[in-house]
Amino acid sequence: MAVDNDFWRRSSRHISIIVDNDSWILPYAEKLVNVINSRGDVAVICRAHNEVRDGMIAFYLGCIKITPPEVLKKNSYNLVVHESGLPKGKGFAPLTWQILEGRNTIPVCLIEAADQVDSGKIYLRKDLKFEGHELNDEIRRAQGKITIDLCLDFLACKVAPSGVSQVGKASVYKRRVPSDSELDINRSIAEQFNLLRVVDNQNYPAFFHINGVKYFIRVDKENE
């Protein structure tokens, strides 16, 4: 639901930043709150739906729970960051799946939270660019930075944003599971390097089976 320009330009807008789990995005969400508050708006971080305040804007970052309609009604804009060129690439872990596909330029969209997942209007879009050598921690840092940038760009709009509907044929990525981190012992490291880039050394490390034994592999850059 859009707002009129006079309301949009009010001196101190109330903004909720919601992270409903112990996501890696949490430090970036906290940084976003600090930047917003330093610029004159009033932002708070919320760790559950019952903490969302009545206001103008709610950014849902890294959330895994479905937001009830009564919570969405608390704000004029309910926004989500999604890393794909929507409507292609809806669903789970779109950034990871696209890196595994060999892509180094990945669209990131700021969209309206909608009844159907990842189907809302697109308000802003930026491209996230990699060189092809970045590992998981570097990928997350870039993802966190562009998330902050998109949210701040939205808040900096001179007039109340209206967004555009998604157009085109949709596709959906499946949820990743630990077994997706398995290496094929019959393929080269070079062939599987993108998988080594995206695995999390602590939570879902790369692994392989040989002679009935499961082995884990940790991948780090020199001097890191």
N, C-alpha and C positions, 0 to 999 in steps of 0.2 A: 504494500500500500504506500503510494508516494505521498509526499507532503508538499504544501505550497511553499514558494520561495521565501516568503517572509518568516515562516516557521523554521525553515531550513537554516536561515542565516541568524537565528537567535544567538545571543552572545555565549551561552553556556549550555551545550547539548548534553543530555544524559545518555551514557553509552555503557553497555554491559559487554564484557569479553568472557565468553563461556568456554571452559575446558573441563569436560566432565569425567576425565580419567587422568592417570599419571602419564600423560603423553610427553614425548620429547619436545613438543611444541610449547610446553608450559613456560619455560624461561623467556621465550619470544613473546608470548602473550603478556607476561608481566612487564617486559620492556615496552610493549605497545601501550599498556595502561599508563606507564610513566610518561611516555612521550605525549600522549593525548592530554593528560592532565597538565603537562608543562605548557601546552598550547592554548589552554583556556577552557576546554571542555571538561566534563566530569565523567571519568571512566572508573569502573570497578571490575575486578576479576571475580568470576563466579565459578564455583566448582560443582554446582548442582543446579538443576532447573528451578528449585524453590528459592534460589538466591537471585534469580534474574529480576531486575527492577523495572518498574514502569519508566519508559523513556522514549528516545527517538530511534536508537540503533542498537542492535545486538549482533556481535560477531561471534559465530560458533566455530571455534578452531579445534581441529583434531577430535571432535566429539564422536562418540560411538553409540550414544543412546538417542532414541527418537524423541524429538521435542513435542510435548503435548500442545494441541491447538491453543489452549488457554494461556500457555506461556508465550507463544508466538504473538498473541494479541497484545502483549505488553509493550511492544515496540512497533514503530512504523516500518522499519527495515530490519529484516532478519537475514543475515548474510553468511555465506559459507565460501571458503576458498577451495577450489578443485583444480588439480593439475592435469588438465587435458583440454583439447580443442573441442569442447562440447558442441553437439550432443555425442560425439565420439568419445569413448573412454570413460563412460560413467562407471560407478562402482568402486571397488576397493583397490587401494595402492596403485593408482594410475601412474604416478611418477616412476615407481619401481618397474612396473610392467613395460613402460615405454623405454626405459634404459635397457632392459633386457632385450627389447626389440631392436636395439642399436641406435636409438635416437639421442641426439645431444641438444636439440632445440625443442623445448617442451612448452606448450602454451599453459598459462595459469590463469584461471578465471575467478572473478569474484561474482558470485551468483546469489539470487534470492533463495532462501530455504523454501521448498515446495512440498506438497503432499507426496509427489512421486520423487524419489531420491535423485538428486543431481539434474533436475529438470526445470529449475527456476530460471527467471530472466537473468541475462548476463549484463552486469553493470560495467565491469572493467576487465581488461585482458592484457597480460604482459607475457613476454617470452622469457623462459628460464634457459640459459645457455651454458652448456658444459663443454669441456675439451676432450672428454673421453677417458681421463685418468683418475677422476675424483672417486674417492671411496665414500662409504656410508656417512661418516661424520661430516665430510665436506658437502655432500649432497644435502644433508639435513640443514647445515648452516645456510646454504643457498636457498633452500626451501623456506626456512624461517624468515630470512631477510625479505624475500619477495612477498611473503604473507604480510609482513609489517608494511611494506611499501604499498601494496594494494589497498589495505585498510586506510592508511593515511591519505592516499590519493583520493579515495572515496570521500573522506571527510573534508578534503580540500576543494571539492567541486564547488564552483561558484553558484550554481543553481541546483535545485533539488533533483537528484538523479532519477531517471525513469527506467533505464534498462531496455534491453531488446530480447525478444523471444529467441529461443534456440531454433536453428533451422538445419535440416539435413537428416541423414540416416543415423540413428543412434547405435552405439555398441556398448557393451558392458564388460568390465574386468571382474574376474572372480576374486574372492578373498584368498590371500596368501596364507599358507600353512607351513609349519616347520619342514615338511617333506620337500617343499619347493626349493630349499637350500641345498639339496643333494647334488653333488658333482658326479659326472659320468666318467668313470676311470678309463673308458675307451676313447675319450676325446681329449684334445690338448688343452693346456691352460689358456692359450690364446683364444681358443674357441669359446671358452667359458669365463673369460675375464669379466664380462659384464655382470655375471652372477656373483663373482667374487667382490665386485664393486658395491653391490647393494646389500650383501648379507650383513647382519649385525653380529659382531664377534661375541657379544654377551648373550643376547636373547634368542637369536636364531642363526648360529654359526654355520658356515659351510661344512659339509661332511661327505664322506664316501664310505662304501662298504667294499671290503676285499677279504677273501678267504674267511667269510663268515663273521668278520669283525668290523665294527663301526669306528671310524676315525674322524676326528674333527680337525678343521684347518682354520687358523686365524690369519687374517691378512692385514698387514699394516704397511705404511710407507716408511722408507728410510728416514730416520731422525724424527719420527712421530711417536 
